[in-house]
Amino acid sequence: MDMAGALVLATSIMALGAITFSALSLAFQRSHSRKSVRPFCNVLQRVSGSEIRVSIQNAGMGPMRIQKIVLLENESDSIDVGVALEEAFPADFKPEVFVHHFDDYVLAPLQQAELFRCAYGTIHDETATRLKSVLNDKFLGISYSDIYDDVYEKKIALNAVDSR
């Protein structure tokens, strides 16, 4: 092999290596960008002697597009078979805060939205007992997506509601 052929071969190998390195670098950067804007759903339950509060928080760095919030009997149940939150409560349940139609709601990063808040002083003891029975040993199921339409699910037990 002459010198010109060796130079062409070495240049081709270096160019192929540079293209491979650039493609891998781009793939890693895209993967990092997708992961860095992923939302992370926290469910906050505050139960005191005077009230029950349940809210959700986006602890991630990207917007959280909430698709569905339901009440589930078992943790293994699919979110598709759950009862919509507004249909799960007694008819005479009049909370101070209750969010209807949470479908397609967007929660900004590091923000929270209160699902419902109910003070025991505003409802009868019988209604409070029924409210606790609706929530106790049930699971809150939340389906949400990120800006890339990757869908995530969060299921959390609501059994902290049994004490007053």
N, C-alpha and C positions, 0 to 999 in steps of 0.2 A: 504494500500500500504506500502510495506516495504521500507527501506532506499535505497537499491540498485535500486529499480524501480524508486524512486523519483530522484535519481542521474542520471539515464539513461535518464529520461524525461527532466530534466533540461539541461543536456548536449546536447540533441537533439534540444531543443528549441534554445539554444545559438548557435549551429552550423548552424541551419537554418537562424537565424538572421544574422550571419556573412556572409553566402553565399548571402543573399539578399542584405546586405550592399555592399558587393564587386561587385555584378552585377550592382547595381545602380550607384556606383562610376565609374565603367567602362563605363556605358552608358553615364554618364555626361561628362567623359573625352573624349570619342569619339565625342560627339556632340560639345564640345568646340574645339577639334582639327579640325573638319570640318569647323566650323565657323571662326576659326582663320586664315585659308589659303584661305578665299574667296576673289576673286578679286572684285574691285569696279570700275566701268567705269565712268570717267568724260569726258565730251566733252567740249573742250576749243575752243571758237570762238573769234578770234581777228579781229575786223574790224576797220580800220583806213581810213584816207583820201587817203592813197596810196596803201593799200593792204588788202586782205582777207586771213585769215589763219584759218583752221579748223584742230584740232588735237584731239587725244584721249589720255587719261592718265589712267594708272592703279593705283588707289589710295589705293588699297587693299594690303594685305600681301601675296597673293598667285599669281601664274602665271595666266594670262588671255588668254585663247585660243579663239581667235576671229574666229567665224565661218562665219559670213556674215555681210557686211556693205551695206546698201541700202538707197535709197531716197524714202520717202513715201509721198503720197498726203495728207493723213489725219493721225492723231495720232492713230485712232482706227484701221487702216489698219494693216494686218498681215505682218510681216517681209518677209514672203515667197512670197508675191505678189509685193514687192517693186522692184524698178529699181536699178540694180547694179550701184554703184557710177561711175564707168568708162564709163557707157553707158548713163548717165544722162546729160552730158555736151555737149555743141555745138562742132561740128567737128573741128572748128578752135580755140578752147580753148587750149592754150599752156601754162599751168601753170609752174612755176619754180620747184615746187615739186608736184608730183602726184603719189600716191601709187596704183599700179595695183595689182590685185589678192591678196587681203588681206585675202582670205579664208585660214583657218588653220594657221594663224600667231599667234605666242605666244609673248605676251607683258609681260615683267618681272615686278615684283612689283616696284612701285614708279618710273616707266619709262613712257615716252610718245612717241607717233608716230604721225608724221604729215601726215594727209590725203591729204591735198593739200594746196598750197600757191600760190597766184597769185597777182602780183603787177600790179596796174592799168597802170603804165607807159609802161608795156611790151605788152599791148593789146589795140586794137582800142576801142573807146567809144561805138561803136555799139555792139561789143563782150562783153564789160563790162556790158552793159545794159541787154543783153541776159543772161549773167551769173547770174546777180542779179535776173532776172525773173525766172531762173531755181531754184535758191536756196530760194528765198523769199517765205514765207508761206508754206514751205515744212518741212518735218521732217526727221531727220537722224535716221535710225534704225540700231541698232547694236545687234547682237546675239553673245553671248560669253559663255564659260563654264569654270568651275574650274577643278582641278585635279581629282575630283571625278565624273566628267561628269554631274554635275548639270548644266542645261542650264539657262541662265539669258538673259533678253532683256532690252535694254535701248532705249528710243525714246525721242528725244529732238528737239524742234522747231528751225528752222534756219531763224528766221525773224529779226535778227539783221543786216542782210546784205542789207537792203533797203536804207541805207544812205551812201553817199560817201563823 
